[in-house]
Amino acid sequence: MEEFEYRAPGVGRAGWRVVDADRVKDYLLRDALDQGFYDDLLGQVFGRRGPVDAA
């Protein structure tokens, strides 16, 4: 699991906060699903495996 840092004023002594990139990715993907960005892809059948699932 990779982490990246970004500058946030007033956080800690040096002003740096460590952010888990996987948590950010999960948040962004879930938000996109909630807003319906992937509705056109969900439910489509690709090959013989069945529809795409958002789970």
C-alpha positions in Angstrom: 0.0 0.0 0.0 1.6 3.3 -1.1 1.2 6.5 0.8 1.7 10.0 -0.4 2.0 13.3 1.5 0.5 16.7 0.9 1.0 20.0 2.5 -1.8 21.0 4.9 -1.3 24.2 6.9 -1.4 23.7 10.7 -1.2 20.0 10.7 1.6 18.6 12.9 4.8 20.4 13.6 6.1 20.3 10.1 2.7 20.9 8.4 2.6 17.5 6.6 -0.1 14.9 6.7 0.3 11.3 5.5 -2.6 10.1 3.3 -3.3 6.5 2.4 -3.7 6.6 -1.4 -6.0 3.5 -1.3 -8.4 5.3 1.0 -8.5 8.3 -1.3 -9.1 6.0 -4.3 -11.9 4.2 -2.5 -13.6 7.4 -1.5 -13.4 8.8 -5.1 -14.7 5.6 -6.7 -17.6 5.4 -4.2 -18.5 9.0 -4.8 -18.5 8.5 -8.6 -20.8 5.5 -8.2 -23.1 7.5 -6.0 -23.3 10.3 -8.6 -24.0 7.8 -11.3 -20.9 8.3 -13.4 -20.6 4.6 -14.2 -24.3 3.8 -14.6 -23.9 3.2 -18.3 -21.3 0.5 -17.6 -23.0 -1.2 -14.7 -25.3 -4.0 -15.8 -23.7 -4.4 -19.2 -22.6 -7.9 -20.1 -19.0 -8.3 -21.2 -18.2 -11.7 -22.6 -19.9 -14.7 -21.0 -19.3 -13.8 -17.3 -22.4 -11.7 -16.8 -23.1 -8.1 -15.9 -20.6 -5.8 -14.2 -21.2 -5.4 -10.5 -20.5 -2.3 -8.4 -19.9 -4.4 -5.2 
